[in-house]
Amino acid sequence: MDIAGLPSDILVEVTASIATRSATPLSDIVNLRRSCRVFRDATAARKVGRCMAVNREWRLHWWDKSRFLSVLRRCAASGNPEASYILGLEEFCNRRRKATGLWHLCRAMEHGHAAAAYMIGMITMHDSLCSPAVAEQALERLDWLSPSASAGPQTRRRMASVRREAVSVMRRLTLRRWRMVEPPMPCADPWCGKVEMATAEAWDEDGEEERWFCSRTCRWRHEYCKFIAKI
């Protein structure tokens, strides 16, 4: 069957599937683009950029960073949440462009990217230690992930997974490490933050303790300290 006779939407779907599933999506898309005119047109579709698995191209970050960032920008412009997430951290951590970095992170969060929401919360929580006026804004960002002070096993597992993803990208992307200006003030409640149970049921498969917090503020401050310790 002549490929040129296939409907354009089918060609775009095939190309987007390669961009999503391939272990080397950028190389495969480039080779596909060079193969013929119809695939050249298909690779230019926004859906292909939106589906590109940019998180599998980290080697390019070390070999040719300018090209890596160019790919991220094109994919982010197509609505790729992972590209917006990585680009946001690049702008914030390495280029010290906070407003631009948060803009990209917000775009990723709007597309349902949990690690982007987490990083917005951590960045805002970091600022709140210097300016208590932005503390509530940090909590609103983090409540997008989990709105209550208590967290069940499923929520703890999800939070541990999101934290690992955030830490992994931070370590790959930058050598800059955050330092707390000063540790958060301890809670007046002596039981706040204590492990509730010492039995095996108090731990999930990620080793997340089951702790009790008097408020969501204390819970997210504890999460912030865990994140800082990891990076």
Salt bridges, closest charged atoms under 4 A:
GLU13 OE2 - LYS47 NZ 2.35
ASP41 OD2 - ARG37 NH1 3.77
ASP41 OD1 - ARG40 NE 3.84
GLU82 OE1 - HIS113 NE2 2.66
GLU90 OE1 - LYS65 NZ 3.34
GLU90 OE2 - ARG95 NE 3.18
GLU91 OE1 - ARG97 NH1 3.35
ASP127 OD2 - LYS98 NZ 2.25
GLU136 OE2 - ARG216 NH2 2.81
ASP143 OD2 - ARG216 NE 2.51
GLU165 OE2 - HIS113 NE2 3.74
ASP206 OD1 - ARG164 NH1 2.88
GLU208 OE1 - ARG163 NH2 3.06
GLU208 OE1 - LYS226 NZ 2.99
GLU209 OE2 - ARG211 NH2 3.29
GLU209 OE1 - LYS226 NZ 3.63
GLU223 OE2 - ARG163 NE 2.70
